[in-house]
Amino acid sequence: MTVTVYGAPYSVYVRIVRLALEEKGVAYRLEEVDIFADGGPPERHLARHPFSKIPAFDHDGFGLHETGAITRYVDATFEGPPLFPSDLKSAARTNQIMSIVDSYAYTSLVWGVYTGAVADLRDGETRDEAAIAAAVQRSRRCLGVISDLRGESPWLAGDNVSLADLYLAPMMGYFLVADDGKELWQEITGLHDWWAAMTARSSMKDTRANDMVA
Ligand SMILES: N[C@@H](CCC(=O)N[C@@H](CS)C(=O)NCC(=O)O)C(=O)O
């Protein structure tokens, strides 16, 4: 049985797939594909991912792209702790948070705050204050909504780690690099114990890339 993840350790979506595999205890190989390389990724990557993104995934010749499809497949196919709650309401919450992260948090926390306030400056760009302020505002909404949805649960969508947690955590790893992110985080007190528990997990430690805070 061979499982291959195609992508780069810096990618939050690649990290989500790796977290799912690590939490399930599935051995896998990471084959590096740098999507931002000059000239784009190698041509053969387009056969695996026609939209030229990462991750792509292969299990014994069965290829997949799209992180939601990959992680749900991993959860359903392999033994190990379930990454979806068994009760329907918590499962619906898991899907809801995955969708919030995909649709709103990724662009706000990672591209808006981290890239705008940290990565772009390293590339010689100047801060676009209006764009960063707007991204912080969107991030406040995302994190506030997720905190409210979590309520009193130990994890984001219930009593156990689920794909909801594995989706948000990689975005936080970049968001909290930025001073703007750290400042907003002081307000989001309902997620602080969650983040401490998340960053203590070996799956997070084993998949951390250079620039991530955790
Ligand atoms: N819908 C894709 C999104 C994956 C994605 O956006 N990956 C980023 C890296 S974290 C990427 O490949 N970006 C390259 C680009 O946008 O050109 C999924 O769920 O896997």
The ligand as an ORCA input file, in Angstrom:
! r2SCAN-3c Opt
* xyz 0 1
  N      -9.443     23.736     -3.721
  C      -8.089     23.326     -3.430
  C      -7.275     24.532     -2.961
  C      -5.817     24.199     -2.826
  C      -4.972     25.471     -2.807
  O      -5.467     26.602     -2.938
  N      -3.661     25.261     -2.685
  C      -2.739     26.373     -2.732
  C      -1.567     26.155     -1.791
  S      -2.051     26.215     -0.093
  C      -2.166     26.464     -4.118
  O      -1.927     25.476     -4.754
  N      -1.968     27.699     -4.586
  C      -1.344     27.948     -5.845
  C      -2.065     28.975     -6.654
  O      -3.113     29.457     -6.215
  O      -1.571     29.266     -7.721
  C      -8.098     22.214     -2.377
  O      -9.086     22.129     -1.623
  O      -7.163     21.417     -2.315
*
